[in-house]
Amino acid sequence: MTRENGGEKMTIFLMETYVIKPDKLEEFTALLKKLETYMKKHPDLFKEVKSHKVFSQILGANWGGYVEMTEFENLTNFEKWMMRIMQSDYMKTVYPEYAVLEVPGMHSINMWNPVP
């Protein structure tokens, strides 16, 4: 966290955790590649995103678990992105393909910030 022009400037992270159905792992891998391509073809839709990473769980609680981490410069940029993405064709075309691959009730969304 740094001070810039008298105000707070704080990087934040949108953390999504979910579990993919065991029989859908190959489809999920293909969709991750599709998402990467989509993001490159639509940079205007993701202009506030500083970074985006997906991690797979290799030890612990839920086999097939994933964490998706999306970084934003600040909460304002997250809100701009969220408003745009919710109204985009992404929510009508790409996102529904993900939703059917997830184990029901195993998706959570949280906002994190770094500890100074």
C-alpha positions in Angstrom: 0.0 0.0 0.0 1.4 3.4 -0.9 0.2 7.0 -0.7 -0.2 8.7 -4.0 -1.5 12.3 -4.4 -2.8 12.3 -0.8 -5.0 9.2 -1.3 -4.6 5.5 -0.7 -3.4 3.4 -3.6 -3.8 -0.3 -2.8 -3.6 -3.4 -5.0 -6.5 -5.8 -4.5 -7.0 -9.4 -5.5 -10.3 -11.0 -6.6 -10.0 -14.6 -5.4 -12.4 -17.2 -6.8 -12.2 -20.8 -5.5 -14.1 -23.6 -7.1 -14.0 -27.4 -7.6 -14.3 -28.9 -11.1 -16.2 -32.1 -11.5 -13.7 -35.0 -11.9 -15.1 -36.1 -15.3 -14.9 -32.5 -16.6 -11.2 -31.8 -16.1 -10.2 -32.0 -19.8 -13.1 -29.7 -20.8 -12.0 -27.3 -18.1 -8.4 -27.2 -19.4 -9.6 -26.4 -22.9 -11.8 -23.6 -21.5 -8.8 -22.1 -19.7 -7.1 -21.8 -23.1 -10.3 -20.4 -24.5 -10.3 -17.8 -21.8 -6.7 -16.8 -22.4 -7.5 -16.3 -26.1 -10.7 -14.4 -25.3 -8.7 -12.0 -23.0 -6.1 -11.4 -25.7 -8.8 -10.7 -28.4 -10.8 -8.4 -26.0 -8.2 -6.3 -24.2 -10.6 -3.4 -23.8 -12.8 -5.6 -21.7 -9.9 -6.5 -19.4 -8.0 -3.2 -19.3 -8.2 -2.8 -15.5 -6.8 -6.3 -14.9 -3.2 -6.1 -13.8 -2.7 -9.9 -13.7 -4.7 -13.1 -13.9 -3.6 -16.5 -12.7 -5.2 -19.9 -12.1 -3.8 -22.3 -9.6 -4.7 -26.0 -9.2 -4.8 -27.6 -5.7 -2.3 -30.4 -5.3 -2.6 -31.1 -1.6 -5.4 -30.7 0.9 -9.1 -30.4 1.1 -10.9 -30.7 -2.3 -9.5 -32.7 -5.2 -10.1 -30.8 -8.4 -9.9 -27.5 -6.5 -8.8 -24.3 -8.3 -8.1 -20.7 -7.2 -8.4 -18.0 -9.7 -6.6 -14.8 -8.8 -7.2 -11.5 -10.6 -5.3 -8.4 -9.6 -6.5 -4.8 -9.8 -4.8 -1.5 -9.0 -7.6 -0.6 -6.6 -11.3 -1.1 -5.8 -12.4 1.5 -8.3 -10.8 -0.4 -11.1 -12.4 -3.6 -10.0 -15.8 -2.0 -9.9 -15.3 -0.6 -13.5 -14.2 -4.0 -14.7 -17.1 -5.8 -12.9 -19.7 -3.5 -14.5 -18.3 -4.0 -17.9 -17.8 -7.8 -17.7 -21.3 -8.3 -16.3 -22.8 -6.6 -19.4 -20.5 -8.2 -21.9 -21.0 -11.1 -24.2 -18.4 -13.0 -22.1 -21.2 -13.6 -19.5 -23.5 -14.9 -22.2 -21.0 -17.0 -24.1 -17.8 -18.1 -22.2 -18.9 -18.0 -18.5 -21.9 -20.4 -18.9 -19.5 -23.1 -20.2 -17.5 -22.9 -16.9 -20.5 -23.0 -14.7 -21.6 -26.5 -15.8 -18.2 -27.9 -15.1 -18.2 -26.8 -11.4 -19.3 -28.9 -8.5 -22.5 -27.2 -7.2 -22.1 -25.2 -4.0 -18.2 -25.2 -4.3 -17.7 -21.7 -5.7 -16.7 -18.7 -3.6 -15.6 -15.2 -4.4 -13.5 -13.1 -2.0 -11.6 -9.8 -2.2 -8.1 -9.7 -0.7 -5.5 -7.0 -0.2 -1.8 -7.3 0.7 -0.8 -6.8 4.3 1.7 -3.9 4.6 
